[in-house]
Amino acid sequence: MMTSTPATRLHKDKSKQWHDVLSELYDKFQQHGQRAVDTFDEEDVHQARVNCRKLMTLLRILDPNDTTELLPLFKKAQKRLGKVRDEDVLIDAFKDRRKQAKKLDQDQLAKLLKAVIEEQKEHRRLYRKKLVSKLPKLQGKKLQKKWEPFLEQQLSELVATSDVNRLMRELEISYEQKKKHYRQIAKEQGLEADDTLTALHKVRIAAKELRYTAEAAGFALNAKFREHEQVYKGIQKELGHINDRHVWIEALEELEPKRVKFDADVRDELIGELRREMSEAIHENERVI
């Protein structure tokens, strides 16, 4: 009778841990995704997207060359969920600003914000329509046909060759490089130049990747990396305030006078206010980046 070695038992325990985490994330992705299609509930859309993103993160760790062919399916689902989620967040943000404008009796501003909200709702309707059309197929038989062999047959071998701690170190290096590039561009072109904002956005994306990896793979990380989730969540949040203003400005600039009526001066004034808020946020976050 053969007895298993400590190394074999350790690998089995590690594989089971990955199996359990992936199974739970997959079930949540399926459940919230199905409800999101049925009701468009904002929290279900959000949770379906979150669990899809975590699955993508773990798949990139386990299977960077996508031998399982799972990643494209999750990426397409993430895209459809993300489009709806981004509009939900944008609409809620403009609703909050509209409430504030109404409290201050800023009627023209409230009218403009209502126009923006209606325009974004139209975008959301189109994205929701695509979600209903695409997500059930992306969560259906084709995915299941690949998911079950991955989980039951391929996972153990992939776990044996993966190193999430090494990946975290690589992500840290990438983050620091992007931060260094941002500082150089900011020094050369100024904090509010388009190239600077683009470089800053890349810093934010790098921070987000570190946070999501620490969050999704926390069960497999060394102790020193487990703190990364909170550290980079804070950085991502601070940089997100800058990105939010950028997105809001773009939404205002894309308003078409032929489609909706608004006072151009009021819009210009609001864009100016948002630019000032963005500038303040950039200066406040120099300590972070």
RAGI-V528975 format. One record per backbone hydrogen bond with DSSP energy under -0.5 kcal/mol. CO is the residue of the C=O (numbers start at 0). NH is the residue of the N-H. E is the energy in kcal/mol with one decimal. If there is no record, write none. Layout:
CO_NH_E, CO_NH_E
This chain:
4_8_-2.5, 5_9_-2.5, 6_10_-2.1, 7_11_-2.3, 8_12_-2.5, 9_13_-2.4, 10_14_-2.8, 11_15_-2.4, 12_16_-2.1, 13_17_-2.2, 14_18_-2.7, 15_19_-2.8, 16_20_-2.2, 17_21_-2.8, 18_22_-2.4, 19_23_-2.2, 20_24_-2.3, 21_25_-2.5, 22_26_-2.4, 23_27_-2.1, 24_28_-2.5, 25_29_-2.4, 26_30_-2.7, 27_31_-2.7, 28_32_-1.9, 29_33_-2.4, 30_34_-1.9, 31_35_-2.5, 32_36_-1.8, 33_37_-1.5, 34_38_-2.8, 34_39_-0.6, 35_39_-1.9, 40_44_-2.4, 41_45_-2.4, 42_46_-3.0, 43_47_-2.5, 44_48_-2.1, 45_49_-2.6, 46_50_-2.5, 47_51_-1.9, 48_52_-2.7, 49_53_-2.2, 50_54_-2.0, 51_55_-2.3, 52_56_-2.4, 53_57_-2.4, 54_58_-2.3, 55_59_-2.1, 56_60_-1.3, 57_61_-2.6, 58_62_-3.4, 62_65_-2.3, 65_68_-0.7, 69_72_-0.8, 69_73_-1.7, 70_74_-2.8, 71_75_-2.0, 72_76_-1.9, 73_77_-3.0, 74_78_-2.2, 75_79_-2.0, 76_80_-2.5, 77_81_-2.8, 78_82_-2.1, 79_83_-1.3, 80_84_-2.7, 81_85_-2.9, 82_86_-1.4, 83_87_-2.3, 84_88_-2.5, 85_89_-2.3, 86_90_-2.9, 87_91_-2.3, 88_92_-2.1, 89_93_-2.2, 90_94_-2.2, 91_95_-2.1, 92_96_-1.8, 93_97_-2.1, 94_98_-2.3, 95_99_-1.9, 96_100_-2.2, 97_101_-2.4, 98_102_-2.0, 99_103_-1.5, 100_105_-3.1, 101_104_-1.4, 104_106_-1.4, 105_109_-2.6, 106_110_-2.3, 107_111_-2.3, 108_112_-2.7, 109_113_-2.0, 110_114_-1.8, 111_115_-2.1, 112_116_-2.5, 113_117_-2.5, 114_118_-2.1, 115_119_-2.6, 116_120_-2.3, 117_121_-1.6, 118_122_-1.7, 119_123_-2.6, 120_124_-2.2, 121_125_-1.6, 122_126_-2.1, 123_127_-3.0, 124_128_-2.1, 125_129_-1.9, 126_130_-2.1, 127_131_-2.5, 128_132_-1.7, 129_133_-2.8, 130_134_-2.3, 133_137_-2.1, 134_138_-2.1, 136_139_-0.8, 139_143_-2.3, 140_144_-2.6, 141_145_-0.9, 142_145_-0.7, 142_146_-2.9, 143_147_-2.0, 145_149_-1.6, 146_150_-2.7, 147_151_-2.5, 148_152_-2.4, 148_153_-1.7, 149_154_-2.0, 153_157_-1.9, 154_158_-2.8, 155_159_-1.6, 156_160_-0.9, 157_161_-0.7, 158_161_-0.8, 162_166_-1.8, 163_167_-2.1, 164_168_-1.8, 165_169_-2.1, 166_170_-2.6, 167_171_-2.3, 168_172_-2.1, 169_173_-2.3, 170_174_-2.5, 171_175_-2.4, 172_176_-2.0, 173_177_-2.2, 174_178_-2.3, 175_179_-2.3, 176_180_-2.2, 177_181_-2.4, 178_182_-2.3, 179_183_-1.8, 180_184_-2.5, 181_185_-3.0, 182_186_-2.1, 183_187_-1.9, 184_188_-3.1, 185_189_-2.0, 189_192_-1.1, 192_196_-2.4, 193_197_-2.3, 194_198_-2.3, 195_199_-2.5, 196_200_-2.2, 197_201_-1.6, 198_202_-1.5, 199_203_-2.3, 200_204_-2.3, 201_205_-2.1, 202_206_-2.4, 203_207_-2.5, 204_208_-2.3, 205_209_-1.9, 206_210_-2.5, 207_211_-2.9, 208_212_-2.1, 209_213_-2.5, 210_214_-2.3, 211_215_-3.0, 212_216_-2.6, 214_217_-0.6, 216_219_-2.1, 217_220_-1.0, 221_224_-1.4, 221_225_-0.9, 222_225_-0.8, 222_226_-0.6, 224_227_-1.4, 225_228_-0.7, 226_230_-2.0, 227_231_-3.0, 228_232_-1.6, 229_233_-1.9, 230_234_-1.6, 231_235_-2.7, 232_236_-2.3, 233_237_-2.2, 234_238_-2.6, 235_239_-1.9, 236_240_-1.2, 237_240_-0.6, 237_241_-0.7, 238_242_-2.2, 239_243_-2.9, 240_244_-1.4, 241_245_-1.8, 242_246_-2.5, 243_247_-2.7, 244_248_-2.5, 245_249_-2.0, 246_250_-2.2, 247_251_-2.1, 248_252_-2.5, 249_253_-1.5, 251_254_-1.1, 254_256_-0.6, 255_258_-1.2, 255_259_-2.3, 261_263_-0.7, 262_266_-2.2, 263_267_-2.6, 264_268_-2.2, 265_269_-2.3, 266_270_-2.8, 267_271_-2.3, 268_272_-2.0, 269_273_-2.5, 270_274_-2.4, 271_275_-1.9, 272_276_-2.2, 273_277_-2.6, 274_278_-2.6, 275_279_-2.5, 276_280_-2.3, 277_281_-2.2, 278_282_-2.3, 279_283_-2.6, 280_284_-1.4, 282_285_-1.2, 283_286_-0.5, 284_287_-0.7, 284_288_-2.0
